[in-house]
C-alpha cells in the first residue's frame, strides 16, 4: 500500500513541479559550457628549474668548498647568481636597510 501511495505522489509531483535536468544529464551539460583549461595552473608544463639544475647549484664541488667560510649573505648572493645564470629569479633573504631593495622587499 505504501508503494502505491509513494508512486501516486511521485507522479503527481512530477506533473505539478517539473524538475530541472540533473547536473550529469546531457541537457544540463549542453546548456552550461565547460570551464576553460587555461584557468587550471596544472594544465601548463613546469616552468621552473629542473631538479638536476637545482641539485647542481646546491651540491658542493671544488669551487664551492671555499663557500663554507663565506657569510650567509655572500652565500645567498652566490646562489642568486647561479640561479640567474639559468634564468630563474632567486629571492634573497638579506636583512638590513642597505639590502632591503635588493631583496625585493618594499622599503
KOLDRENRO-700743 format. One line per field, with one value per atom (N, C-alpha, C): x, y, z; atom name; residue in three letters. Coordinates in Angstrom, 3 decimals. Example, Ala and Ser with C-alpha at 12.3 -4.5 7.8 and 13.67 -1.06 7.14 Angstrom:
BEGIN
x: c(13.190 / 12.300 / 13.200 / 12.850 / 13.670 / 12.900)
y: c(-5.690 / -4.500 / -3.300 / -2.250 / -1.060 / 0.030)
z: c(7.800 / 7.800 / 7.800 / 7.080 / 7.140 / 7.870)
atomo: c(N / CA / C / N / CA / C)
residuo: c(ALA / ALA / ALA / SER / SER / SER)
# end
This chain:
BEGIN
x: c(0.814 / 0.000 / 0.872 / 1.953 / 2.821 / 3.497 / 3.813 / 4.424 / 3.467 / 2.196 / 1.190 / 1.029 / 0.992 / 0.871 / 2.114 / 3.274 / 4.531 / 4.567 / 4.158 / 4.150 / 3.166 / 1.988 / 0.979 / 1.495 / 2.112 / 2.635 / 3.801 / 4.615 / 5.719 / 5.197 / 4.139 / 3.558 / 2.918 / 2.188 / 1.540 / 2.594 / 3.656 / 4.689 / 5.422 / 5.634 / 6.316 / 5.460 / 4.130 / 3.250 / 3.107 / 3.063 / 2.862 / 4.152 / 5.248 / 6.520 / 7.562 / 7.650 / 8.640 / 10.055 / 10.848 / 12.208 / 13.150 / 14.205 / 15.242 / 16.148 / 16.874 / 17.767 / 18.890 / 19.302 / 20.388 / 21.711 / 22.703 / 23.981 / 24.786 / 24.432 / 25.168 / 24.362 / 23.237 / 22.442 / 22.973 / 22.650 / 23.106 / 22.503 / 21.278 / 20.625 / 21.349 / 21.702 / 22.399 / 23.793 / 24.521 / 25.874 / 25.893 / 24.851 / 24.783 / 24.511 / 23.739 / 23.389 / 24.442 / 25.339 / 26.391 / 27.752 / 28.456 / 29.755 / 30.766 / 31.681 / 32.724 / 33.695 / 34.314 / 35.303 / 36.534 / 37.174 / 38.341 / 39.526 / 40.383 / 41.551 / 42.637 / 42.554 / 43.573 / 43.531 / 42.385 / 42.272 / 43.001 / 43.297 / 43.942 / 45.460 / 46.133 / 47.587 / 48.340 / 47.718 / 48.380 / 48.282 / 47.562 / 47.407 / 48.625 / 49.507 / 50.709 / 51.921 / 52.958 / 54.128 / 54.886 / 55.714 / 56.513 / 57.495 / 57.550 / 58.412 / 59.661 / 59.779 / 60.933 / 62.105 / 63.171 / 64.341 / 64.073 / 64.782 / 64.612 / 65.337 / 65.031 / 65.677 / 67.179 / 67.596 / 69.029 / 69.749 / 69.102 / 69.725 / 69.874 / 68.855 / 68.915 / 69.917 / 69.945 / 70.899 / 72.333 / 72.568 / 73.899 / 74.329 / 73.370 / 73.686 / 74.011 / 73.230 / 73.388 / 74.363 / 74.804 / 75.755 / 77.159 / 77.896 / 79.250 / 80.187 / 81.016 / 82.054 / 83.350 / 84.365 / 85.667 / 85.565 / 84.746 / 84.636 / 83.855 / 82.961 / 82.123 / 82.614 / 83.712 / 84.246 / 84.649 / 85.142 / 85.547 / 84.338 / 83.138 / 81.947 / 81.605 / 82.104 / 81.795 / 82.320 / 83.358 / 83.902 / 83.148 / 82.242 / 81.501 / 80.393 / 79.963 / 78.827 / 77.543 / 76.471 / 75.186 / 74.767 / 75.017 / 74.649 / 75.427 / 76.733 / 77.543 / 77.091 / 76.741 / 76.250 / 74.939 / 74.043 / 72.781 / 73.039 / 73.982 / 74.303 / 74.843 / 75.671 / 76.220 / 75.126 / 74.208 / 73.079 / 72.224 / 71.970 / 71.170 / 71.853 / 73.177 / 73.911 / 73.831 / 73.903 / 73.817 / 72.426 / 71.392 / 70.035 / 69.817 / 70.379 / 70.242 / 70.900 / 71.939 / 72.620 / 71.716 / 70.769 / 69.842 / 68.487 / 68.375 / 67.162 / 66.065 / 66.411 / 65.411 / 65.665 / 64.591 / 64.723 / 64.787 / 65.813 / 66.007 / 65.859 / 64.862 / 64.610 / 65.652 / 66.381 / 67.421 / 66.830 / 67.128 / 66.652 / 67.789 / 68.039 / 69.121 / 68.503 / 68.874 / 68.311 / 69.101 / 68.493 / 69.189 / 68.650 / 68.824 / 68.280 / 69.010 / 70.282 / 71.035 / 70.625 / 70.099 / 69.790 / 68.308 / 67.459 / 66.030 / 65.530 / 66.108 / 65.663 / 66.182 / 67.379 / 67.938 / 67.211 / 66.650 / 65.963 / 64.536 / 64.055 / 62.704 / 61.665 / 62.072 / 61.150 / 60.938 / 59.677 / 59.385 / 59.865 / 60.575 / 61.110 / 60.104)
y: c(-1.188 / 0.000 / 1.272 / 1.239 / 2.402 / 2.642 / 1.563 / 1.719 / 2.395 / 2.064 / 2.650 / 4.147 / 4.497 / 5.898 / 6.675 / 6.097 / 6.744 / 6.968 / 5.952 / 6.070 / 7.151 / 7.194 / 8.189 / 9.605 / 9.804 / 11.121 / 11.517 / 10.568 / 10.861 / 11.301 / 10.659 / 11.038 / 12.414 / 12.688 / 13.982 / 15.093 / 14.864 / 15.881 / 16.120 / 15.078 / 15.264 / 16.047 / 15.944 / 16.704 / 18.149 / 18.363 / 19.711 / 20.545 / 19.934 / 20.654 / 19.911 / 20.251 / 19.557 / 19.887 / 18.885 / 19.063 / 19.542 / 20.219 / 20.642 / 19.444 / 19.489 / 18.359 / 18.285 / 17.084 / 16.888 / 17.385 / 17.563 / 18.128 / 17.193 / 15.932 / 14.988 / 14.566 / 15.244 / 14.900 / 15.641 / 15.134 / 15.737 / 17.123 / 17.325 / 18.629 / 19.694 / 19.364 / 20.318 / 20.621 / 19.593 / 19.799 / 20.586 / 20.447 / 21.196 / 22.676 / 22.985 / 24.382 / 25.117 / 24.395 / 25.016 / 24.646 / 25.620 / 25.293 / 24.882 / 24.041 / 23.564 / 24.693 / 24.626 / 25.631 / 25.489 / 26.622 / 26.573 / 25.950 / 25.293 / 24.638 / 25.645 / 26.866 / 27.870 / 28.319 / 28.146 / 28.573 / 27.615 / 26.427 / 25.428 / 25.601 / 25.870 / 26.051 / 24.769 / 23.627 / 22.359 / 22.002 / 22.816 / 22.494 / 22.898 / 23.725 / 24.109 / 23.398 / 23.217 / 22.499 / 23.310 / 22.625 / 23.250 / 24.216 / 25.455 / 26.473 / 26.757 / 26.161 / 26.400 / 25.507 / 25.627 / 24.796 / 23.330 / 22.453 / 21.029 / 20.669 / 19.507 / 19.050 / 18.907 / 18.477 / 18.314 / 19.665 / 20.703 / 22.027 / 22.576 / 22.416 / 22.917 / 22.107 / 20.814 / 19.961 / 20.347 / 20.719 / 21.138 / 22.430 / 23.332 / 24.595 / 24.374 / 23.543 / 23.388 / 22.283 / 21.452 / 20.401 / 20.985 / 20.770 / 21.326 / 20.654 / 21.464 / 20.949 / 21.696 / 21.554 / 22.178 / 23.698 / 24.322 / 25.780 / 26.265 / 25.429 / 25.879 / 25.406 / 24.675 / 24.251 / 25.468 / 26.488 / 27.705 / 28.507 / 28.165 / 28.891 / 28.666 / 27.613 / 27.348 / 28.462 / 29.176 / 30.288 / 31.586 / 31.596 / 32.804 / 33.081 / 34.330 / 34.699 / 34.216 / 34.242 / 33.804 / 34.706 / 36.011 / 36.951 / 36.662 / 36.390 / 36.081 / 34.781 / 33.802 / 32.531 / 32.733 / 33.561 / 33.867 / 34.558 / 35.484 / 36.179 / 35.209 / 34.276 / 33.298 / 32.373 / 31.964 / 31.147 / 31.945 / 33.212 / 34.055 / 34.201 / 34.344 / 34.459 / 33.158 / 32.027 / 30.734 / 30.531 / 30.931 / 30.815 / 31.807 / 33.003 / 33.985 / 33.485 / 32.695 / 32.142 / 31.189 / 30.535 / 29.634 / 30.303 / 31.617 / 32.369 / 32.287 / 32.056 / 31.954 / 33.052 / 33.755 / 34.765 / 34.055 / 34.331 / 33.724 / 34.831 / 34.725 / 35.743 / 35.640 / 36.738 / 36.739 / 37.199 / 36.487 / 36.836 / 37.527 / 38.771 / 39.536 / 40.610 / 40.642 / 41.609 / 42.910 / 43.949 / 45.225 / 46.262 / 47.547 / 48.612 / 48.750 / 48.362 / 48.502 / 47.477 / 46.340 / 45.250 / 45.053 / 45.885 / 45.661 / 45.825 / 46.748 / 46.914 / 45.779 / 45.271 / 44.171 / 42.872 / 42.758 / 41.524 / 41.482 / 42.564 / 42.554 / 42.965 / 43.543 / 43.964 / 45.461 / 45.875 / 47.302 / 48.020 / 49.102 / 49.844 / 50.822)
z: c(0.000 / 0.000 / 0.000 / 0.798 / 0.836 / -0.510 / -1.220 / -2.537 / -3.510 / -3.413 / -4.286 / -3.987 / -2.704 / -2.315 / -2.763 / -2.551 / -2.954 / -4.462 / -5.218 / -6.674 / -7.120 / -6.501 / -6.840 / -6.549 / -5.395 / -5.057 / -5.978 / -6.368 / -7.273 / -8.632 / -9.139 / -10.433 / -10.342 / -9.270 / -9.103 / -9.018 / -8.246 / -8.103 / -9.427 / -10.203 / -11.481 / -12.463 / -12.342 / -13.221 / -12.759 / -11.452 / -10.926 / -10.926 / -10.572 / -10.491 / -11.314 / -12.591 / -13.414 / -12.918 / -12.865 / -12.340 / -13.440 / -13.005 / -13.927 / -14.199 / -15.307 / -15.579 / -14.543 / -14.243 / -13.292 / -13.852 / -12.978 / -13.407 / -14.298 / -14.354 / -15.195 / -16.429 / -16.671 / -17.842 / -19.068 / -20.223 / -21.475 / -21.661 / -21.218 / -21.365 / -20.540 / -19.308 / -18.442 / -18.987 / -19.401 / -19.899 / -21.203 / -22.017 / -23.273 / -23.015 / -21.965 / -21.706 / -20.878 / -20.209 / -19.411 / -20.001 / -20.588 / -21.193 / -20.125 / -20.522 / -19.605 / -19.298 / -18.112 / -17.723 / -18.615 / -18.897 / -19.773 / -19.047 / -19.792 / -19.212 / -18.837 / -19.348 / -19.060 / -17.598 / -16.933 / -15.548 / -14.606 / -15.060 / -14.219 / -14.296 / -13.168 / -13.238 / -13.574 / -13.396 / -13.706 / -15.182 / -15.971 / -17.391 / -18.213 / -17.660 / -18.401 / -17.800 / -18.574 / -18.065 / -17.016 / -16.265 / -15.223 / -15.857 / -15.339 / -15.937 / -15.111 / -13.944 / -13.088 / -13.456 / -12.697 / -12.984 / -12.648 / -13.316 / -13.041 / -11.748 / -11.234 / -10.007 / -10.196 / -11.370 / -11.632 / -11.627 / -12.177 / -12.179 / -10.765 / -9.946 / -8.575 / -7.756 / -7.971 / -7.260 / -7.603 / -8.861 / -9.293 / -8.598 / -8.363 / -7.701 / -6.228 / -5.548 / -4.107 / -3.690 / -4.619 / -4.279 / -4.238 / -3.137 / -3.057 / -4.064 / -4.697 / -5.577 / -5.248 / -6.056 / -5.757 / -5.622 / -6.462 / -6.423 / -5.210 / -4.691 / -3.581 / -2.222 / -2.180 / -0.886 / -0.074 / -0.748 / -0.057 / 0.433 / -0.021 / 0.399 / 1.862 / 2.458 / 3.862 / 4.760 / 4.317 / 5.091 / 4.803 / 3.822 / 3.462 / 4.476 / 4.501 / 5.337 / 4.656 / 5.403 / 4.858 / 3.699 / 3.848 / 2.780 / 1.502 / 1.637 / 0.455 / -0.198 / 0.618 / 0.086 / -0.668 / -0.109 / -0.782 / -2.118 / -2.148 / -3.399 / -4.445 / -4.020 / -4.979 / -5.510 / -4.614 / -5.077 / -6.063 / -5.768 / -6.657 / -8.011 / -8.007 / -9.276 / -10.072 / -9.379 / -10.076 / -10.669 / -9.936 / -10.471 / -11.613 / -11.509 / -12.587 / -13.867 / -13.727 / -14.907 / -15.683 / -14.999 / -15.697 / -15.923 / -15.585 / -15.892 / -14.857 / -13.597 / -12.534 / -11.513 / -11.115 / -10.063 / -8.720 / -7.967 / -6.643 / -5.629 / -4.768 / -3.764 / -2.675 / -2.462 / -1.439 / -0.114 / 0.935 / 2.259 / 3.010 / 2.636 / 3.228 / 4.110 / 5.373 / 6.311 / 6.276 / 6.765 / 6.892 / 5.946 / 6.294 / 5.446 / 4.119 / 4.062 / 2.822 / 1.777 / 2.219 / 1.299 / 1.082 / 1.672 / 1.564 / 0.137 / -0.642 / -2.032 / -2.889 / -2.618 / -3.397 / -3.110 / -1.925 / -1.552 / -2.052 / -2.680 / -3.205 / -2.181 / -1.068 / -0.019 / -0.165 / -0.139 / -0.248 / 0.996 / 0.804 / 1.949 / 2.491)
atomo: c(N / CA / C / N / CA / C / N / CA / C / N / CA / C / N / CA / C / N / CA / C / N / CA / C / N / CA / C / N / CA / C / N / CA / C / N / CA / C / N / CA / C / N / CA / C / N / CA / C / N / CA / C / N / CA / C / N / CA / C / N / CA / C / N / CA / C / N / CA / C / N / CA / C / N / CA / C / N / CA / C / N / CA / C / N / CA / C / N / CA / C / N / CA / C / N / CA / C / N / CA / C / N / CA / C / N / CA / C / N / CA / C / N / CA / C / N / CA / C / N / CA / C / N / CA / C / N / CA / C / N / CA / C / N / CA / C / N / CA / C / N / CA / C / N / CA / C / N / CA / C / N / CA / C / N / CA / C / N / CA / C / N / CA / C / N / CA / C / N / CA / C / N / CA / C / N / CA / C / N / CA / C / N / CA / C / N / CA / C / N / CA / C / N / CA / C / N / CA / C / N / CA / C / N / CA / C / N / CA / C / N / CA / C / N / CA / C / N / CA / C / N / CA / C / N / CA / C / N / CA / C / N / CA / C / N / CA / C / N / CA / C / N / CA / C / N / CA / C / N / CA / C / N / CA / C / N / CA / C / N / CA / C / N / CA / C / N / CA / C / N / CA / C / N / CA / C / N / CA / C / N / CA / C / N / CA / C / N / CA / C / N / CA / C / N / CA / C / N / CA / C / N / CA / C / N / CA / C / N / CA / C / N / CA / C / N / CA / C / N / CA / C / N / CA / C / N / CA / C / N / CA / C / N / CA / C / N / CA / C / N / CA / C / N / CA / C / N / CA / C / N / CA / C / N / CA / C / N / CA / C / N / CA / C / N / CA / C / N / CA / C / N / CA / C)
residuo: c(UNK / UNK / UNK / UNK / UNK / UNK / UNK / UNK / UNK / UNK / UNK / UNK / UNK / UNK / UNK / UNK / UNK / UNK / UNK / UNK / UNK / UNK / UNK / UNK / UNK / UNK / UNK / UNK / UNK / UNK / UNK / UNK / UNK / UNK / UNK / UNK / UNK / UNK / UNK / UNK / UNK / UNK / UNK / UNK / UNK / UNK / UNK / UNK / UNK / UNK / UNK / UNK / UNK / UNK / UNK / UNK / UNK / UNK / UNK / UNK / UNK / UNK / UNK / UNK / UNK / UNK / UNK / UNK / UNK / UNK / UNK / UNK / UNK / UNK / UNK / UNK / UNK / UNK / UNK / UNK / UNK / UNK / UNK / UNK / UNK / UNK / UNK / UNK / UNK / UNK / UNK / UNK / UNK / UNK / UNK / UNK / UNK / UNK / UNK / UNK / UNK / UNK / UNK / UNK / UNK / UNK / UNK / UNK / UNK / UNK / UNK / UNK / UNK / UNK / UNK / UNK / UNK / UNK / UNK / UNK / UNK / UNK / UNK / UNK / UNK / UNK / UNK / UNK / UNK / UNK / UNK / UNK / UNK / UNK / UNK / UNK / UNK / UNK / UNK / UNK / UNK / UNK / UNK / UNK / UNK / UNK / UNK / UNK / UNK / UNK / UNK / UNK / UNK / UNK / UNK / UNK / UNK / UNK / UNK / UNK / UNK / UNK / UNK / UNK / UNK / UNK / UNK / UNK / UNK / UNK / UNK / UNK / UNK / UNK / UNK / UNK / UNK / UNK / UNK / UNK / UNK / UNK / UNK / UNK / UNK / UNK / UNK / UNK / UNK / UNK / UNK / UNK / UNK / UNK / UNK / UNK / UNK / UNK / UNK / UNK / UNK / UNK / UNK / UNK / UNK / UNK / UNK / UNK / UNK / UNK / UNK / UNK / UNK / UNK / UNK / UNK / UNK / UNK / UNK / UNK / UNK / UNK / UNK / UNK / UNK / UNK / UNK / UNK / UNK / UNK / UNK / UNK / UNK / UNK / UNK / UNK / UNK / UNK / UNK / UNK / UNK / UNK / UNK / UNK / UNK / UNK / UNK / UNK / UNK / UNK / UNK / UNK / UNK / UNK / UNK / UNK / UNK / UNK / UNK / UNK / UNK / UNK / UNK / UNK / UNK / UNK / UNK / UNK / UNK / UNK / UNK / UNK / UNK / UNK / UNK / UNK / UNK / UNK / UNK / UNK / UNK / UNK / UNK / UNK / UNK / UNK / UNK / UNK / UNK / UNK / UNK / UNK / UNK / UNK / UNK / UNK / UNK / UNK / UNK / UNK / UNK / UNK / UNK / UNK / UNK / UNK / UNK / UNK / UNK / UNK / UNK / UNK / UNK / UNK / UNK / UNK / UNK / UNK / UNK / UNK / UNK)
# end
